[in-house]
Amino acid sequence: MLGVKSKAQLKCIYTNACSMGNKQKELEAIMQQDSYDLVAITETWWDDSRDWSAAMDGYKLFRRDRQGRRGSGVALYVRECFDCIEPKDCDDKVECLWVRMRGKANKADILLGVCYRPPNQDEEAAEAFYKGLEEVSQSLALVLMGDFNLPDVCWKYNTAERKQSRRFLECVEDNFLTQLVSEPTRGGASLDLLFTNREGLVGDVVVRGRLGLSEHEKIEFSIHGEVRRGVSKTTTMDFWRADFGLLRTLVERVPWETVLKGKGVQEGWAFFKKEILKAQEQAVPMCCKTNRRGRQLAWLNRELWLGLRGKKESLPLLEERAGNSRRVQGSR
């Protein structure tokens, strides 16, 4: 990667998706509309079958899916022009993802963390998280976000009712972390949190809006740090110069019925994939990705743009009306 001029401010957003499910298109539209550099998500509910649909043009995707059972999962989209790496795997007991963004020249690197702490997290998993956090927070500028499921913590006074929550507060204090979310993010509780260990590194924190029908509010913020941009050497298929006539001809030449006869599902799929990729290599040229902003999404027309903007603007009013309605019902 070749370092070139970078911005001093990154536009970021975090949310608990409560399953990405049918929210991927809305997320893609939001990312393009508001030009986010970094998007963090907890509770993706992804597995290996979602590899093809989770990728997004113009962004590197770092993800960690829950293994062996359904639910949870964390992910981080970073604009692909930024120089970043995933430094190491976390303890398998912890649902956490770390990504290191390279700083410009003499500027410090920034470590980004996305974490999901289940409500019933056992003590062993909690201690594994605290140990990992202690290791990374000593020498790096740190930004940590996620759903920590600690509704009993009062962040104004740094107090908590439960033993597990008090242990979490101890870890926060021991690592000199500051929690920056001052509003509830789900119902009346502050479950989704944002931490940093450097004064002035994170700012412009706003809690507003939701992704689809998620019960959690989104957290928008800025990272005020100079990170290294790079020249991408990633190649991709150039469908604008593809010869689809040739592709069709090459695929039609294969005697599919004959060659697939007697093959099992796995063997048949492997053969099919090999032939399609062979045809693709001949008919679809490759090109290097650039660092430009992503193209306009083909399906995102003016009507959808206005609808998405209207949702963002009208949500506070709808929430206020809902709150008034609940208060009226409660007084009866």
Number of C-alpha atoms within 10 A of each C-alpha: 13 10 16 14 11 17 12 13 16 20 16 23 22 24 27 28 27 20 19 21 13 10 16 18 17 16 17 15 18 17 19 18 13 11 15 18 22 22 20 25 26 30 24 24 19 23 17 8 8 11 9 8 9 17 14 17 14 20 20 17 17 17 22 21 22 19 14 7 9 11 15 23 24 26 24 23 22 22 25 24 23 24 21 24 13 14 12 10 10 15 14 11 14 21 23 26 25 24 18 19 22 21 20 20 12 7 12 16 21 21 23 22 23 25 25 23 21 15 11 7 15 12 10 10 16 16 16 15 22 18 13 14 17 14 12 15 18 12 11 16 19 22 22 21 25 25 24 19 19 22 18 15 20 14 16 8 7 13 13 18 12 12 9 15 18 17 15 19 18 14 18 20 12 11 18 14 20 16 16 18 18 15 18 16 24 16 10 9 15 23 23 28 23 23 19 23 20 14 10 10 16 22 14 12 17 17 20 16 22 19 19 16 11 17 15 24 24 22 25 19 20 20 21 16 21 22 27 24 24 19 16 16 12 10 11 12 15 13 13 8 12 16 14 13 9 15 18 13 12 17 16 10 8 13 9 13 8 8 12 15 9 10 11 10 9 9 12 16 12 11 14 17 12 12 13 14 12 14 17 20 12 13 20 20 15 14 14 12 18 15 16 10 14 15 9 11 12 6 9 15 10 9 8 13 13 11 11 16 12 11 13 14 13 11 14 13 10 12 12 11 12 12 12 12 11 11 11 10 9 8 6 5
